[in-house]
Amino acid sequence: MQTKRFTSLILYSIALCLITLPVARGAEQQPNILYIMSDDHAAHAIGAYGGRLAAVNPTPTLDRLANEGMLLKNVFCTNSICTPSRATLMTGQYSHVNGVTTLNGAIGPDQQHLARLMKTGGYETAMIGKWHLKKEPAAFDFYTVLPGQGSYFNPVFRVRGPKPWPKNEFRVSRYDSKHSSDAITDISLKWLKNRKQKKKPFFLMHHFKAPHDNFENAERYDWLYQDVTIPEPESLWQRKNHGPLNLARYGTSVGQRNQRRNMGHHMFVDEGRSSEEYTREAYQRYLKKFLRCVRGVDDNVKRLLEHLEQTGELDNTIIVYTADQGFMLGEHDYIDKRWMYEESLRMPFIVRYPQWIKAKSKDETIINNVDFAPTLLAMAGVEKPEFMQGRSFLPILKGEGTPADWPEATYYRYWMHMTHHDNPAHYGIRTKDYKLIFFYGLPLDAPGALKTPTPPHWELYDLKKDPYEMQNVIADPVYAPIVKKLKQQLKQLKQQVGDTDERFPELKARLDAS
């Protein structure tokens, strides 16, 4: 009798343990996941996206990934700036929820949810390259990360070690200088070859510093595009009715429009040139340096693919390529990111995994980076926790179509008012056909935002008729019904994501008066 009770107790204990294990597939069925993210790599600087820069063939390897997998055309950032975007990736939450609204924010181990959940789901995890979230990436099994932005040449890396974070460091260096893209890839390849838990699948976050400014390319690319004229966007010269109505134009520039900071300053263009010559020279130098950094990223992605092919792991590895946000490459005479305008808002997103994803497939569903963490977890067979605000788009990747209840609009908010690149704080909604933006122009409680307000204003773009956002039609009476509808949608979306204006009386007053 006692033996029966003892046996029953053991069986009950085993069942209880099984119930409490994380939801995941068996290790033999779990694919490896290689998540590659560059910094500021605009989608229209990838050949597969077919923009004006495709003609100069900047990304043959990424184009190959798109040809062998799926290219998502409408993936958007929720806050187009480095640290907040990376915090959203790690938490599956909007900036106002995870607390990282500006570059001043940080994510500690207790909030590194994506790494923690991947680990409990049976993965060996690694974070290599640009981290930019300040606190130790301790939730990963392995990490080797740049301090802050890091250096382009002979970079210092922070590692786990006997001293407290961040005092364990080493420098990659050699006589002729080591470029960060090469160094980061070397470290990833070494980890892949020598990782300690090879019976487990791997989850590797491989994060390039490039092509972030100041666009320092490896020496071997110095003459790339030397004899090529990089195509210019029409809006570099003709801004038409883009931007605020009856207000000064904001934002740093390619040419001399912004005397405080422009790309001509960064590219050392002769101030004595005519305005047109200055702008053209600044643009050509800017784009060539940017695209040389992009080619360095592309060539190093090729090295990763070659390793996976050599080890027989290529087709058992989900490969994701994306960036932390988009980037303005001269459109409307803008540089940098931060804006809700298309080139800054849109993120590249390419996925290759032949077992699930049909080659040469494309999708236009509206997705944003709050959805990244839930999707990566779903790829691993790990259930999304309730605190994550996004949802998995894995069914879309598998070719099952867009779920019937999938959101038809995305929410955006930039908090770091007027800092660095003269962008007023703003929020807005983007649907398939329209974009409505409220530039509220206040620092509020955003760390690092400049204190001087700017006048509030609205912008509306008809993306179907005006995909390059040349005409702000907010004052056109024809669009009055659309404006009314979009403002209501925006209010509902803000309530849905928990970012209401009631907690900021000065913002609510501006909204009510507009």
Secondary structure, DSSP 8 states (H G I E B T S, - for coil): -HHHHHHHHHHHHHHHHHHHS-S---GGG--EEEEEEESS--GGGSGGGT-GGGGG---HHHHHHHHHSEEES-EE-SS-SHHHHHHHHHHSS-HHHHS--STT----GGG-HHHHHHHHTT-EEEEEEE--S-S--TTSSEEEEESTT--SBS-EEEE--SS-TT--EEE---TT--BHHHHHHHHHHHHHHH-S-TTS-EEEEEE--TT-TT----GGGTTTTTT------GGGT--TB-S-TTS---S-BSSTTSSSSBHHHHTT--TTS-HHHHHHHHHHHHHHHHHHHHHHHHHHHHHHHHHHHHTT-GGGEEEEEEESS---SSGGG--SS-SSSHHHHEE-EEEE-TTTS-TTEEE---EEGGGHHHHHHHHTT----TT------HHHHTTS---TT--SEEEEEE-STTTTT----EEEEEESSEEEEEE----TT-TT--SS----EEEEEETTT-TT--B--TT-GGGHHHHHHHHHHHHHHHHHHT--GGG-HHHHHHHHH-
